[in-house]
Amino acid sequence: QVHLVESGGGLVQAGGSLRLSCAASGSIFSINGISWYRQAPGKQRELVATITRRGSTNYADSVKGRFTISRDNAKNTGDLQMNSLKPEDTAVYYCNAAVVTGTFENIYWGQGTQVTVSS
């Protein structure tokens, strides 16, 4: 069993910063891709950023230059540093990880953490 737990959400004024963290625990052999998604009220869940095990990153156009995704392979953690936040960044943010347990890779999701940006 694998669990992902996010932390670091909260309320911040526009222009401010937040850092989200995702910690994976359980029967983990290794973690391949780690991604952050978000879902705003009434909207579909969207991919925000992703990072491979080797550290290659990719970002949604809406967050490029403002958000930075990182990871610590030794600790099985992933972070999302969010700067210059805008009200439109308000959403529930979810961590997603491709976890290898034994010989199989499965996708796991965290429970989500709320980010609210006030104008």
Residue pairs with C-beta under 8 A, 6 or more apart in sequence:
1 26
1 27
2 24
2 25
2 26
2 27
2 28
2 97
2 99
2 101
2 106
2 108
3 24
3 25
3 26
3 108
4 22
4 23
4 24
4 95
4 96
4 97
4 108
4 109
4 110
4 111
5 22
5 23
5 25
5 110
5 111
6 20
6 21
6 22
6 93
6 94
6 95
6 110
6 111
6 112
6 113
7 20
7 21
7 23
7 113
8 18
8 19
8 20
8 21
8 113
9 18
9 20
9 93
9 113
9 114
9 115
10 18
10 114
10 115
10 116
11 116
11 117
11 118
12 18
12 85
12 115
12 116
12 117
12 118
13 117
13 118
14 85
14 86
14 87
14 117
14 118
14 119
15 84
15 85
16 85
16 117
17 81
17 82
17 83
17 84
17 85
18 82
18 85
18 115
19 79
19 80
19 81
19 82
20 36
20 79
20 80
20 82
20 93
20 95
20 113
20 115
21 77
21 78
21 79
22 34
22 36
22 77
22 78
22 79
22 80
22 95
22 97
22 110
23 75
23 76
23 77
24 31
24 76
24 77
24 78
24 97
24 99
24 108
25 76
26 101
27 101
27 102
28 76
28 99
28 100
28 101
29 99
29 100
29 101
29 102
30 53
30 73
30 99
30 100
31 53
31 71
31 73
31 76
31 97
31 98
31 99
31 100
32 52
32 53
32 97
32 98
32 99
32 100
32 105
33 50
33 51
33 52
33 53
33 97
33 98
34 50
34 51
34 69
34 71
34 78
34 95
34 96
34 97
34 98
35 47
35 48
35 49
35 50
35 51
35 95
35 96
35 97
36 47
36 48
36 49
36 50
36 69
36 78
36 80
36 93
36 94
36 95
36 96
37 45
37 46
37 47
37 48
37 93
37 94
37 96
38 45
38 46
38 48
38 89
38 91
38 92
38 93
38 94
38 115
39 45
39 46
39 91
39 92
39 94
39 112
40 88
40 90
40 91
40 92
43 91
45 94
46 60
47 60
48 59
48 60
48 63
48 67
48 80
48 93
49 57
49 58
49 59
49 60
49 63
49 67
49 69
49 80
50 57
50 58
50 69
51 57
51 58
51 69
51 70
51 71
51 78
53 73
55 71
57 69
59 67
59 69
62 88
63 82
63 89
66 82
66 83
66 84
66 85
67 80
67 81
67 82
67 83
68 80
68 81
68 83
69 78
69 79
69 80
69 81
70 78
70 79
70 81
71 77
71 78
71 79
72 78
78 95
78 97
80 93
82 89
82 115
85 115
85 117
86 117
87 117
87 118
87 119
88 117
89 115
89 117
90 115
90 116
90 117
91 115
92 112
92 113
92 114
92 115
93 112
93 113
93 114
93 115
94 109
94 110
94 111
94 112
95 109
95 110
96 107
96 108
96 109
96 110
97 107
97 108
98 105
98 106
98 107
99 105
99 106
99 107
99 108
